[in-house]
Amino acid sequence: MDEIVGDCLAVRVRLIGRALTSLYDGALSGHGVTIAQVNLLAALGKIGLCTPSKLGDVLQLERSTVSRNVNLLLNHGWIEVLSSDAKGIREIALTRAGQAKIESVMPEWREAQRQAAQLLGVTGVNAVQGIASSMGYAPGA
């Protein structure tokens, strides 16, 4: 028990993740959107027309998480289905309303980003970015 309680990296990463998610979600709450949804919108805007599964692959999300959030984003009109078949949604794209939503949250997102960077410190920010990069997350790709 002592070894798990004293050394478990998983619990520490989850703690940091929950703290950062709470920080961003709190900042974005007035916009009716979560940081997870903003990241889906931004990734879709960057990637362009794609399948929900590709979007999930880029953000390394489980299929159920992508499906739930895609449905919410569709209901708000922030994304649209451009093709579908008997198996379901094939391709989605960011709408003008989705682009406007991203633009509207930017001041609060930037403030949350500043607070997150302050919380983690320069070394922590560099570590997070380096680890994410080594795991295949390549923003801008």
N, C-alpha and C positions, 0 to 999 in steps of 0.2 A: 504494500500500500504506500509506504513512504516513498518508494522510487517513482511510482506513478504520480502521486500528488506533487512530489518535488521536481520531477523532470519531464512530465508529459508535454511534448511540443504541441500535440493536437489541441489540448485544452487551452493552451496559451494563444494559439493562432485563432481558435474560435472566439476567445474572449476579445481579442483585438478586432476581429471581424465584426462581432456584435457591437462593440463600442463605436467603430467607424460607421457601420450601417445606421446606427441610432443617430449619430451626429448628422449624417447626410439626410436621412429621412426627416429628422426634425427641421432641418433648414428648408427642405422642399415641401413640407406638409401644407403650406398655404397654397401650393399649386396643384394639390390633389394627385400627386405622383410620388412614387418612391424612387430611390436611387437605382434599384434594380430595373425599373421601367425606363428611367432616363438612359441607363446604359444600353438597354435593348434598342431604344429609339436612336441613340447616337451610333451604335454599331450598324444598325440597318441603314441609317443615312450614309455612313461611310462605305459599307459594302455595296449598297444599291439592291436592286431586285434580287431576291434569293429565297430559298426555302426556309421554313422555320427550323428545320434540322441543321442547316448550315449556320444559321444564326446561333443556335445552341452550341454547335461545335466551336465557333469562334469564341464564345464566352464561356465555354466548358460548363454548360448547364444541363441538367437532366431534362429529358423530354417533357415530363409533366410540368416542370417549372416554365419551360418555354411556352407550352400550350396554354397554361393558365394566364400568363402575361400577354401572350399574343391576343387571346380573347378579350382581355381588358383593354388593350390598346386599340383593337378593332372597334369595341363598343364606344370608345371616346372619339373615334375618327382620326386617330393619330397615325394609323397604318391602314393599308387597304390590301385586299386580296386581288391579285391580278390574274391568277389562274388557279383552278381547282379541278378535282376529278372525283370519282366515286370514293376514293380513299381519303379525301379531305383536301385541305389547303395545300397547294403546290408552291406558289410563289407569293411573296408579300413585298410591299414597298412602303416607304415613308411617305405620308401625305404632306401637303402644305401646312395643315393644322399641326401635324407632328413636328415639322421643322419649326413652326412658330412656338410650340410648347418647349422645345429645346432652347430656343432663344430666350423665352420668357423666364426660364429657371436659371439662366447663367449667372446673374449676380449672386443669388443664394448659393448656387453650386460653388462658385469661386470662393465665397466666404467659408463654406464647409471644407473646401479643399485646403484653404489656408489654415483652418483650425486642425484639420487632420495632419497636415505637414508639421504643424507646431507640436502636436501630440506625439508624433513619431520621431521627430527630430531629423536632421539631415541624414544621419547614418541609417535610421529606420526607413526613411523614404527611399534611399538608394538601395537598401536591402530588399524592400518590397518590389521595387521596379526590376531589380536584377533577378530575383527569384521568379517573378511572373514571366519575364523574358525567357529565362532558361526553361520554363515549362511550356513555352510555345505561344504565349500571348504577345503578339506583335502589333501594337496599335499603329495605325497608319498603313499597315500592309494591305 
